[in-house]
Structure formats: C-alpha cells, structure tokens
Amino acid sequence: MATLRKELRLGTPPGEVWEAVRDVGALHTRLVPGFVVDTKLEPGARVVTFANGLVAREPIVSIEEARRRLVWGATGGRTTHYNAALEVLPDGAGTRLLWTIDLLPDEMAAAVEAMQDQGLAAMARALERAG
C-alpha cells in the first residue's frame, strides 16, 4: 500500500484553519477553491467534483474536534482503496497541516500525489493570512 504524507505550514492560526477543514461541504469555496469546483453533501459523505473532471464520493469517517483531525475515504476514482487524514496542528503562531493518504494500487501513487500537491497549493492560497 502506498502512503503519501505531506505538510503545509501556514501563518494562519489553527482555529481558523480548522474551521475551513471541518466544513466538509465547502471544499470548493473555503478549503481548495479552483482545485475542487463543486461539493455536494449526502448522508455520511460528500460528492466532490475536481477541476480535472474527476468526480469522487468521499465517505466522511470522522471529524475529531479535540484533535482537529478529519478522516475520509474515496470511491469512484481509479484507486481500489483510498483513505486520507488531514490534521491541523499548532506551529508557533501559525499552523502545520499534515495530510496523509493511504492508497491502492501502488501504481496510482504518482497521479494521486500530483493531485495532493495541487490540493496543498490551493489550500495555501485559500488559507494563508497575508503577513
């Protein structure tokens, strides 16, 4: 199983970042605008349309308020297994985001990692507080 683990450091306080992360129906407006173009909520999941045309159903596994940790899966893409966690951690006056993805088949790792990098760039644009 391939594991992708990426970090993003932001100057924005963790509480503000968590508010955007935990708003699971607003990916396209609050967290990753431009990377995700639409998000629709359904019971226990969201249906996400990415800018590249991919549509995936993402079951929400957990929203852990105390740990500021969101966990979700994905179906409808080219992976046979996809599980991700996004953690919002304090980092001085700012935030460290930790995004971990486990996926199968391993051959999809490069394509998923490219999308993860695009998602992180969109998060940085949306969440970074101007200094």
VOKOLDREN-308969 format. One line per 10 residues: number of its first residue (from 1); their letters; for each residue x, y, z of N, C-alpha, C. Coordinates in steps of 0.1 Angstrom, whole numbers, plus 5000, padded with zeros to 4 digits. Example, Ala and Ser with C-alpha at 12.3 -4.5 7.8 and 13.67 -1.06 7.14 Angstrom:
1) as) 5132 4943 5078 5123 4955 5078 5132 4967 5078; 5128 4978 5071 5137 4989 5071 5129 5000 5079
END
This chain:
1) matlrkelrl) 5008 4988 5000 5000 5000 5000 5009 5012 5000; 5006 5022 4991 5014 5034 4991 5008 5044 5001; 5018 5051 5007 5014 5061 5017 5021 5074 5013; 5013 5085 5012 5017 5098 5008 5015 5107 5021; 5026 5114 5025 5025 5122 5037 5031 5136 5033; 5023 5146 5034 5028 5160 5031 5024 5169 5042; 5032 5180 5043 5030 5190 5053 5029 5204 5046; 5021 5212 5052 5020 5226 5048 5020 5235 5060; 5029 5245 5060 5029 5254 5071 5023 5267 5067; 5014 5273 5076 5007 5285 5073 5009 5295 5084
11) gtppgevwea) 5008 5308 5082 5009 5318 5092 4995 5320 5099; 4985 5313 5094 4971 5315 5099 4970 5307 5112; 4963 5312 5122 4960 5304 5135 4953 5291 5132; 4956 5281 5140 4950 5268 5138 4934 5268 5139; 4929 5276 5147 4914 5276 5149 4908 5280 5136; 4913 5290 5129 4908 5295 5116 4909 5284 5105; 4921 5278 5105 4923 5267 5095 4913 5256 5098; 4912 5251 5111 4903 5240 5114 4888 5243 5109; 4884 5256 5111 4870 5259 5107 4868 5256 5092; 4878 5259 5084 4877 5256 5069 4878 5241 5067
21) vrdvgalhtr) 4887 5234 5073 4889 5220 5071 4876 5212 5075; 4870 5215 5087 4859 5208 5092 4846 5211 5084; 4846 5221 5076 4834 5225 5068 4834 5216 5056; 4830 5203 5057 4832 5193 5047 4824 5196 5034; 4814 5204 5035 4806 5207 5023 4811 5219 5015; 4822 5225 5020 4826 5238 5014 4840 5237 5008; 4844 5225 5004 4858 5224 4998 4860 5234 4987; 4850 5235 4978 4851 5244 4966 4851 5259 4969; 4847 5263 4981 4846 5277 4984 4856 5281 4995; 4859 5272 5005 4867 5276 5016 4881 5270 5017
31) lvpgfvvdtk) 4882 5257 5013 4895 5250 5015 4903 5249 5003; 4898 5245 4992 4906 5243 4980 4899 5248 4967; 4895 5261 4968 4888 5266 4956 4897 5266 4944; 4891 5262 4932 4899 5261 4920 4903 5247 4918; 4908 5240 4928 4912 5226 4927 4899 5217 4927; 4890 5221 4936 4876 5214 4936 4867 5225 4932; 4858 5221 4922 4848 5231 4917 4834 5229 4922; 4831 5218 4928 4818 5216 4934 4819 5205 4945; 4810 5207 4955 4809 5197 4966 4794 5196 4970; 4789 5184 4970 4775 5182 4974 4776 5172 4986
41) lepgarvvtf) 4768 5176 4996 4767 5167 5008 4755 5157 5006; 4758 5145 5011 4748 5135 5012 4750 5128 5025; 4740 5120 5030 4742 5114 5044 4755 5106 5045; 4764 5111 5054 4777 5105 5057 4788 5107 5047; 4786 5115 5037 4796 5116 5026 4794 5129 5019; 4804 5132 5011 4803 5143 5001 4807 5138 4987; 4801 5144 4977 4805 5141 4963 4812 5153 4958; 4825 5150 4954 4834 5161 4951 4837 5161 4936; 4836 5172 4929 4840 5174 4915 4853 5182 4915; 4863 5176 4909 4876 5183 4908 4877 5190 4895
51) anglvarepi) 4886 5200 4895 4888 5208 4883 4892 5200 4871; 4898 5188 4873 4902 5180 4861 4890 5171 4856; 4878 5173 4862 4867 5165 4858 4864 5152 4866; 4873 5148 4874 4871 5136 4883 4860 5139 4893; 4851 5129 4894 4841 5130 4905 4843 5118 4914; 4843 5121 4927 4845 5110 4937 4836 5112 4948; 4831 5101 4953 4823 5101 4965 4832 5099 4977; 4832 5108 4987 4841 5107 4998 4833 5105 5011; 4832 5092 5016 4826 5090 5029 4834 5097 5040; 4827 5104 5049 4834 5111 5060 4835 5101 5071
61) vsieearrrl) 4847 5097 5075 4850 5087 5085 4849 5093 5099; 4855 5104 5101 4854 5111 5114 4858 5126 5113; 4852 5134 5121 4856 5147 5124 4859 5148 5138; 4872 5149 5142 4876 5149 5156 4879 5163 5160; 4870 5169 5167 4871 5183 5171 4883 5185 5180; 4885 5177 5190 4895 5178 5200 4909 5177 5194; 4911 5169 5184 4924 5167 5178 4925 5175 5165; 4914 5181 5161 4914 5189 5148 4919 5180 5137; 4911 5168 5135 4915 5158 5125 4903 5154 5118; 4904 5154 5104 4893 5150 5095 4898 5137 5088
71) vwgatggrtt) 4890 5127 5088 4894 5115 5080 4883 5111 5070; 4887 5108 5058 4877 5105 5048 4882 5094 5039; 4874 5088 5031 4878 5078 5021 4874 5084 5007; 4875 5075 4997 4871 5080 4984 4867 5068 4975; 4857 5069 4968 4853 5059 4958 4849 5066 4945; 4850 5059 4934 4846 5065 4921 4858 5069 4913; 4870 5068 4918 4882 5071 4910 4888 5059 4905; 4901 5060 4903 4909 5048 4898 4916 5040 4908; 4914 5044 4921 4920 5036 4932 4911 5026 4937; 4916 5015 4942 4908 5004 4948 4906 5006 4963
81) hynaalevlp) 4915 5014 4969 4915 5018 4983 4920 5032 4984; 4913 5040 4992 4918 5054 4994 4913 5058 5008; 4922 5062 5017 4918 5067 5030 4928 5079 5033; 4922 5090 5037 4930 5102 5040 4927 5108 5053; 4937 5114 5059 4935 5122 5072 4942 5135 5070; 4935 5146 5074 4941 5159 5074 4940 5164 5088; 4952 5167 5094 4953 5172 5108 4958 5186 5108; 4952 5194 5117 4955 5208 5119 4963 5209 5132; 4976 5213 5131 4984 5213 5143 4990 5227 5146; 4991 5231 5158 4997 5244 5161 5011 5244 5157
91) dgagtrllwt) 5016 5255 5152 5030 5257 5148 5034 5271 5151; 5039 5273 5164 5041 5287 5168 5028 5295 5168; 5028 5306 5161 5016 5315 5160 5008 5310 5148; 5013 5300 5140 5006 5296 5128 5001 5281 5129; 5001 5275 5118 4995 5261 5117 5004 5253 5108; 5005 5240 5112 5011 5230 5104 4999 5220 5100; 4997 5219 5087 4987 5209 5082 4995 5196 5078; 4990 5185 5083 4996 5172 5079 4985 5164 5072; 4988 5160 5059 4978 5153 5051 4984 5140 5047; 4978 5129 5052 4983 5115 5050 4973 5108 5041
101) idllpdemaa) 4977 5101 5031 4969 5093 5022 4975 5079 5021; 4966 5069 5023 4970 5055 5020 4961 5051 5008; 4967 5044 4999 4960 5041 4987 4965 5028 4980; 4957 5022 4972 4960 5010 4964 4953 5013 4950; 4958 5008 4939 4971 5001 4938 4983 5011 4939; 4994 5006 4942 5006 5014 4944 5009 5022 4931; 5005 5017 4920 5008 5024 4907 5001 5037 4906; 4991 5039 4914 4983 5052 4913 4990 5063 4922; 5001 5059 4929 5007 5069 4939 5011 5082 4932; 5018 5081 4920 5023 5093 4914 5011 5102 4910
111) aveamqdqgl) 5001 5097 4904 4989 5105 4900 4982 5111 4912; 4981 5104 4923 4974 5109 4935 4983 5119 4941; 4996 5117 4941 5005 5127 4947 5005 5140 4940; 5004 5139 4927 5003 5152 4919 4990 5159 4922; 4979 5152 4924 4966 5159 4929 4968 5164 4943; 4974 5157 4952 4977 5161 4965 4985 5174 4965; 4995 5175 4957 5003 5187 4956 4994 5199 4951; 4986 5197 4941 4977 5207 4936 4967 5211 4948; 4962 5202 4955 4953 5205 4966 4960 5213 4977; 4973 5210 4980 4980 5217 4990 4983 5232 4985
121) aamaralera) 4986 5233 4973 4988 5247 4967 4975 5255 4968; 4963 5249 4965 4951 5256 4966 4948 5259 4981; 4951 5250 4990 4949 5253 5005 4958 5265 5009; 4970 5265 5004 4979 5276 5008 4973 5289 5003; 4968 5290 4991 4962 5302 4985 4950 5306 4993; 4942 5296 4997 4929 5299 5004 4931 5303 5018; 4941 5297 5025 4941 5298 5040 4953 5307 5045; 4962 5310 5037 4974 5318 5042 4970 5332 5045; 4972 5336 5057 4970 5350 5061 4981 5359 5055; 4977 5369 5049 4987 5379 5044 4995 5385 5056
131) g) 5008 5384 5054 5016 5389 5065 5020 5403 5064
END
